[in-house]
Amino acid sequence: MGKEVASALGRWFALEDMPIQAELVAVADLNPAALQWFDRIPTVTQKTADYHALLANRDVDVVYVAVPHDLHEKVYMDTLAAGKDLFAEKPFGIDLKAAVNIALSARTSGRFVRCSSEFPFYPGVQRVIQAVQQRDLGKIIEVRAGFWHASDLDPQKPINWKRQKAKCGEAGVMNDLGMHVLHVPLRMGWKPVRIHAQLQNIIAERPDAAGVMVPCDTDDNAILNCDALIDGREVPMRLETKRIAPGETNTWFIEVYGTNSSIKFSTKEPKTLWVFRRDKEQMWQRIDLGHQTAFKVVTGPIFEFGFPDSFLQMWAAYLSERGGILGDRLGCVTTDEAVVSHRIFEAALESARNKTVVEI
Ligand SMILES: NC(=O)c1ccc[n+]([C@@H]2O[C@H](COP(=O)([O-])OP(=O)(O)OC[C@H]3O[C@@H](n4cnc5c(N)ncnc54)[C@H](O)[C@@H]3O)[C@@H](O)[C@H]2O)c1
């Protein structure tokens, strides 16, 4: 993910009306090949295997940290202790305890801390958010949101750290994909109050690098059936995170159904927004979207939007909020939202363990 961020910062000049400048000056990684990749970036003046050396660099104001989940707490805390602002990766600590510790340190340090989640910066998602905020939908009937891919469909795919509880966390796929799914619902104020979770560890063994079968102990798929409090009423909200979703490469979606109108967007059709308005006939309208972004870029409004664009927009949001110029645009995941996401994952684990409905 460090490379993805380097790519976004590398075309910072594509942002129009952006008074804040950003450039990549330092990189830390234990892996020499990963470090070497950054040779292509002329602004990088420091490459080190020791992240403490990066944290001691006076030219560094903001640190983006993308490491395995078991290292989040330590590296995030060290970053804050070094007096740097932090752009954290999800899930913001391996579990609830770690997330709370990081959030408390963020507060006491006074540093600016947000967590990564890029999909809400797609123009289609911005339109969904706008429709909800403008109260176009009437009474909300139901919410469905999810993130699906099929990266783990092949049982022979070698194991990596994301498939091991010790490094990915007990919450497995929820730690991996859950923050992506929760960012918009939490920002809209739709907090689950009750949850019934269906968690599946579908492929329980995978080959290691030597081809020996080893335990793959994280859950692959999670379906969270929630009651969410929306405008004082309990509304069904289904949140799905799946690493084994046949037919999907990287499908993030949100669907909000209301009594006046409904709206849905999926990255499966990245330039399509579906809108339904109550009328005599049951008719969904398909709106063709372009590059209508929250942060203006050189790319013309008729051109398609994609994943790297969402990263550029997310970074524009992070640095704008840090610089006090975000205005009414969507900001990145807050430390409180990150903590709430872990509370939800913990409740889901309890629900699946005891086969019960859990109050949050
Ligand atoms: N926002 C997104 O869309 C998105 C996508 C994938 C992953 N992620 C998140 O990014 C983080 C990293 O995931 P990834 O897929 O990039 O993992 P990865 O395994 O591809 O990369 C992790 C990197 O961290 C380095 N590293 C490990 N320990 C280190 C240390 N002590 N000091 C310096 N470098 C160290 C490794 O050498 C490796 O290059 C995770 O938190 C993950 O959840 C976010």
The ligand as a Tripos MOL2 file, in Angstrom:
@<TRIPOS>MOLECULE
LIG
   44    48     1     0     0
SMALL
NO_CHARGES

@<TRIPOS>ATOM
      1 N1         -6.6090    0.8010    2.2120 N.am      1 LIG1
      2 C1         -6.5640   -0.3120    1.5310 C.2       1 LIG1
      3 O1         -7.2550   -0.4690    0.5250 O.2       1 LIG1
      4 C2         -5.6560   -1.4090    1.9610 C.ar      1 LIG1
      5 C3         -5.3880   -2.4800    1.0920 C.ar      1 LIG1
      6 C4         -4.5100   -3.4810    1.5130 C.ar      1 LIG1
      7 C5         -3.9550   -3.4130    2.7750 C.ar      1 LIG1
      8 N2         -4.2610   -2.3860    3.6080 N.ar      1 LIG1
      9 C6         -3.6770   -2.2950    4.9670 C.3       1 LIG1
     10 O2         -2.3170   -1.9080    4.8220 O.3       1 LIG1
     11 C7         -1.5210   -2.5290    5.8260 C.3       1 LIG1
     12 C8         -0.4280   -3.3330    5.1570 C.3       1 LIG1
     13 O3         -1.0210   -4.2410    4.2470 O.3       1 LIG1
     14 P1         -0.2940   -4.6050    2.8820 P.3       1 LIG1
     15 O4         -1.2680   -5.3580    2.0580 O.co2     1 LIG1
     16 O5          0.3630   -3.4080    2.2930 O.co2     1 LIG1
     17 O6          0.7900   -5.6270    3.4690 O.3       1 LIG1
     18 P2          2.1680   -6.1300    2.8430 P.3       1 LIG1
     19 O7          2.5150   -7.3810    3.5660 O.co2     1 LIG1
     20 O8          2.0680   -6.1360    1.3460 O.co2     1 LIG1
     21 O9          3.1830   -4.9620    3.2020 O.3       1 LIG1
     22 C9          3.6040   -4.7360    4.5310 C.3       1 LIG1
     23 C10         4.9980   -4.1290    4.4480 C.3       1 LIG1
     24 O10         5.4070   -3.8370    5.7870 O.3       1 LIG1
     25 C11         6.7950   -4.1160    5.8700 C.3       1 LIG1
     26 N3          7.1620   -4.2460    7.2870 N.ar      1 LIG1
     27 C12         6.8160   -5.2370    8.1370 C.ar      1 LIG1
     28 N4          7.3340   -5.0020    9.3590 N.ar      1 LIG1
     29 C13         8.0090   -3.8260    9.2770 C.ar      1 LIG1
     30 C14         8.7690   -3.0540   10.2080 C.ar      1 LIG1
     31 N5          8.9400   -3.4390   11.4820 N.pl3     1 LIG1
     32 N6          9.3520   -1.9100    9.7680 N.ar      1 LIG1
     33 C15         9.1920   -1.5190    8.4930 C.ar      1 LIG1
     34 N7          8.4860   -2.2050    7.5680 N.ar      1 LIG1
     35 C16         7.9050   -3.3450    7.9630 C.ar      1 LIG1
     36 C17         6.9500   -5.4080    5.0720 C.3       1 LIG1
     37 O11         8.3000   -5.6330    4.7030 O.3       1 LIG1
     38 C18         6.0390   -5.0990    3.8650 C.3       1 LIG1
     39 O12         6.7430   -4.4930    2.8090 O.3       1 LIG1
     40 C19        -2.4820   -3.3670    6.6640 C.3       1 LIG1
     41 O13        -2.8830   -2.6300    7.7790 O.3       1 LIG1
     42 C20        -3.6600   -3.6110    5.7310 C.3       1 LIG1
     43 O14        -4.8650   -3.8380    6.4260 O.3       1 LIG1
     44 C21        -5.0800   -1.3850    3.2070 C.ar      1 LIG1
@<TRIPOS>BOND
     1     1     2 1
     2     2     3 2
     3     2     4 1
     4     4     5 ar
     5     4    44 ar
     6     5     6 ar
     7     6     7 ar
     8     7     8 ar
     9     8     9 1
    10     8    44 ar
    11     9    10 1
    12     9    42 1
    13    10    11 1
    14    11    12 1
    15    11    40 1
    16    12    13 1
    17    13    14 1
    18    14    15 2
    19    14    16 1
    20    14    17 1
    21    17    18 1
    22    18    19 2
    23    18    20 1
    24    18    21 1
    25    21    22 1
    26    22    23 1
    27    23    24 1
    28    23    38 1
    29    24    25 1
    30    25    26 1
    31    25    36 1
    32    26    27 ar
    33    26    35 ar
    34    27    28 ar
    35    28    29 ar
    36    29    30 ar
    37    29    35 ar
    38    30    31 1
    39    30    32 ar
    40    32    33 ar
    41    33    34 ar
    42    34    35 ar
    43    36    37 1
    44    36    38 1
    45    38    39 1
    46    40    41 1
    47    40    42 1
    48    42    43 1
@<TRIPOS>SUBSTRUCTURE
     1 LIG1         1 GROUP 0 **** ****
